Amino acid sequence: MMAYTIKSVTRRLLVGVVIFLTTLITLLFVPGLNTSSSTTHLIVHRGTGFRDILRELQHNSSIAQQWPAIMTASLVPQFRNIKPGRYTIPPGMSNFGLMYYLHSQKQDEVRVTLPEGIELRRVARIISRKLDIDSTGFMAAASNRQLLDKYGINASNAEGYLFPGTYNFAWASTPLEAAEFLVRQFHHFYKDSLKSVASKRGLNETALLTLASIVEAETPLDSEKPYVASVYLNRLKIKMRLQADPTVQYALGGTARRLYYKDLAADSPYNTYRYNGLPPGPICNPGKASILAVLNPAESRYLYFVATGKGGHYFAESLAAHASNIKKYKQALHAQR
């Protein structure tokens, strides 16, 4: 009788174990149990906890109930580690498959284009629109003292070093990761051969980028940049003030606008109408063409230039020739009215 009882209990236990394992396997691995039959989307921001992620999954109908996902993560604890990012969740996944998918997916990338000649503030705005970063956070990262010291930037921020171009960023990049990535791109470009040329011209890194930023702000035409660079280098040689309008715009801040004579009197070290030599640092982030134009300027004696009114510039060696070019510029403007 006792033997029969033991066998009966054992049989019941085995049946129970089989039922439990079958239920567990079904719950974990059968597609469509607790998960959506259509494609859903999930955004995970930095610092979002596992339970908050599950709440969002339930809110957007990726899952019907949270407890199967909690049970799955209890059995495989590493599934709780879900990276920040944007996820497109395929339909009809199993609970195990969903948790594995979220845990193992690579961070998605976003293609970001930073045009030549934009200032730090605009870089921050573009980055904040494309990535999971706010502009204030990026501005702070670009002013991070450890980052600046690491790359030998003797300034209060990385203005001038945020190298323009088109790049792939992880959407969930931190502000510091994004800022450092852009600074590294400049250093990848600025090789020893270019440093040697700059040294021969008596330009340290800050002076090179400062002058290149002025050239960048003066003309969008790559063909003109060596001539614009030659004008400013010639002025520096004879200790003539640069009198560069873009430096005044930078000193005034805000949106670029037409300058008036009163603006030229602004008391700022960036006002090259008022102070000799280069301003303290770059006024924007120059691209390759502007940097190379400073390193390899046109051979000229030009000291002046003025817009043609048709997209380019007239260059002159003397004030008389410059006055004549200004007259032509005004005539071009009058003809357009």
Helices and strands as residue ranges (DSSP letters): H 2-29, E 40-44, H 50-59, H 67-75, G 77-80, E 85-89, H 95-104, E 109-114, H 120-130, H 135-141, H 145-150, E 165-170, H 175-189, H 192-200, H 205-218, H 225-237, H 245-252, G 261-265, H 288-295, E 304-307, E 313-316, H 319-336
